[in-house]
Amino acid sequence: PSSLVAIFHGTLDINALGGAGFASQRTTGERTWDLSGYDGLELVIDHADNKVYTLTLKDEILPKRPDGREQSTLSWEFDFRSEGRKTIFVKWSDFRPTYRGKEKEGVEPLDLKNVKRFGIMVRR
């Protein structure tokens, strides 16, 4: 919890993933972040593999379905390519609203006082 570093690494094997063309990691738990006092997020890329990654934010988490799986909700996504060591500043306006990977229009803005989840994803 006190570290500013996250490491996301591995091999994306769609056969082992049952055909899924992505891998992701996300925060867990019921924490909420108030980011309204900030202009965006800064990402420091220390090691790059030239792949396109997606940074994801959510301001709503629905109760789990009867089978225990999470219900889909609106996500706010920003894509970036990891090319060499660099720092990326992502303004809130750079995030685009999506639902199950497809861009959505006419939605309420991201509730910056109520961010419930951060995630990172790589797609094949």
Beta strands, then each sheet from edge to edge (+ up, - down):
strand 1: 22-26
strand 2: 40-45
strand 3: 52-58
strand 4: 74-81
strand 5: 86-91
strand 6: 96-99
strand 7: 102-103
strand 8: 117-123
sheet 1: 1+ 8- 3+ 4- 6+ 7-
sheet 2: 2+ 5-
end
